[in-house]
Amino acid sequence: MYDILRVDIHNIYINSYNKHLYQFRYDIDMRIAIIGAGVAGSFLASILNREHNVEVFESSKREEHFPVCAWGTSRYMLEYYSKLADLNFDDYILHIGKKIEMRLPTGEKEFLDCNGLVTYDKERWEKDLLSKVRVNYGIRVSSDTFPLHRYDYVLDCTGFHRTMLPHVDDFIVPAYEYLLENVKHDEFYIIGYKNATGYFWYFPLNNNRAFVGAGDVKKVYHGMEEFFNENKDVKIIRKIGRPIRITPPTKMEPFSDRNIIGVGESIGCVFPLLGEGIIPSLICSEILLNSIISNKIDIARYRNEVIKRFRYYDNVYRLVRLLIENRFSKIKHVNIIYSIYRNMKREEKRFGFEINLNKLRRILNSLHNI
Ligand SMILES: Cc1cc2nc3c(=O)[nH]c(=O)nc-3n(C[C@H](O)[C@H](O)[C@H](O)COP(=O)(O)OP(=O)(O)OC[C@H]3O[C@@H](n4cnc5c(N)ncnc54)[C@H](O)[C@@H]3O)c2cc1C
């Protein structure tokens, strides 16, 4: 059924081991608790619930549950994951990008062509994924009190919170955003901060709505005040925020503890240069699904595959830290740039916008050369 899609996704992405994803059949149900109804939790719940005894625990109340995210992603990957979960991604798309404007600290601008970049209704997408699943809303689970013994596996899908797994000293970027109505601008734009300490974003939705937000290690959030000064007519619908983890998986171990297994941002599946975590969390979820063999999760295999798949995020993270700490050198670190470029280019459709070496170099130069 998914043959055409599968061929396409093989071109888009390095899915060499997912051939059996749609053929899961288990002899005995597993009892699985999923903590956190975000991207990874909702997607996993929707698939695992077909064959297993699944229960989801979510800290927000049902009526207040709202994904803290700017809802920007690549449609190619989301079409694939939606289809696996029997959803039609077209039903959720709010805006299709044509070009992203990047305003750089030197005053220059760079324009990137979009190829699949969209915003989508992530709130409704996650709700629909959970439509047939038992979800306990309004329960903030704690690792001390949760009855682990009642489940074969407990999946920590709490994202940034990493509630169920041992603490790791990680690197986070504080961020917040507004959901706005009555906006005028209808394209994606970004203001990059000096030394890559973060960026301001404007992500259009539908019906003259948009997210504007900013993440910044220094918590200065340049661009936000200017935006509201220049757009007096916009109406604020919501203000939301939380930090984004940009530490890559290799630095987020352990991924498991007793019968608990981390999935998604809880184990560092976020692209560090952009703080983009929807697709990485879904890829990580898919790796987990492919690690289920004879109604057991092969944790060693899962760990190894996650490390392998996200290995190049180490270099991306290294580059971000070099820029932030003002230790980046165009000459000394040229190999890192080429390696990141090659990896991103290989996955171009997964990002949803053009990956161009000259533009990447110009952007990095501008972030660095002030
Ligand atoms: C402001 C902002 C904007 C972003 N914009 C984008 C974007 O446009 N595109 C993109 O790709 N990525 C974006 N990201 C990153 C992306 O949202 C996350 O990386 C991604 O959602 C992580 O998915 P996840 O399933 O691991 O966790 P999440 O989607 O964060 O879900 C975690 C869930 O766990 C719940 N939870 C937490 N603690 C507990 C607990 N103790 N008990 C029960 N439930 C709990 C939370 O309420 C939440 O529902 C953004 C992040 C932020 C902060």
The ligand as an ORCA input file, in Angstrom:
! r2SCAN-3c Opt
* xyz 0 1
  C       8.829     27.862     21.093
  C       9.191     26.623     20.298
  C       8.977     26.583     18.917
  C       9.337     25.431     18.201
  N       9.084     25.397     16.862
  C       9.368     24.286     16.145
  C       9.043     24.201     14.779
  O       8.443     25.113     14.198
  N       9.367     23.072     14.097
  C      10.014     22.017     14.704
  O      10.298     21.017     14.049
  N      10.322     22.063     16.032
  C       9.999     23.165     16.764
  N      10.276     23.184     18.112
  C      10.826     21.992     18.742
  C       9.762     20.888     18.827
  O       8.529     21.456     19.220
  C      10.144     19.813     19.831
  O      11.483     19.443     19.680
  C       9.249     18.585     19.637
  O       7.903     18.921     19.881
  C       9.678     17.497     20.613
  O       8.752     16.434     20.521
  P       8.571     15.441     21.752
  O       7.467     14.538     21.399
  O       9.890     14.858     22.127
  O       8.129     16.386     22.968
  P       6.938     17.431     23.027
  O       6.262     17.566     21.725
  O       7.493     18.652     23.680
  O       5.893     16.743     24.011
  C       6.162     16.531     25.370
  C       4.832     16.338     26.064
  O       5.080     15.832     27.370
  C       4.238     16.486     28.290
  N       4.862     16.368     29.602
  C       6.010     16.964     30.026
  N       6.287     16.590     31.282
  C       5.315     15.720     31.660
  C       5.052     14.979     32.842
  N       5.840     15.044     33.905
  N       3.941     14.173     32.887
  C       3.104     14.082     31.818
  N       3.308     14.779     30.670
  C       4.408     15.579     30.597
  C       4.143     17.909     27.747
  O       3.011     18.597     28.244
  C       4.063     17.655     26.241
  O       2.734     17.490     25.811
  C       9.918     24.316     18.859
  C      10.121     24.350     20.239
  C       9.755     25.496     20.953
  C       9.951     25.501     22.434
*
